[in-house]
Amino acid sequence: MNIKVLEKLGLNIKKYRLAQGFTQETLAEKIGIHPTYVGKLEGGKNNPSVKMLFKITCALGITLSDLFDFDK
């Protein structure tokens, strides 16, 4: 997998998290994961499952399309 995709995905997760006013801890609590995992996702270090991406988008009030729109 192209590592750049994971980095861009992580940046979008962070962008939408901050737009909601959430800390990494808040997002982690909402989706039932450890805050360090959120940090690894945002840093492009982890490759999330489709199920995890769905949980993230629901918690952030966005769509999967929003999350993968790297041009915004």
Secondary structure, 3 states (H helix, E strand, C coil): CCHHHHHHHHHHHHHHHHHCCCCHHHHHHHHCCCHHHHHHHHCCCCCCCHHHHHHHHHHHCCCHHHHCCCCC
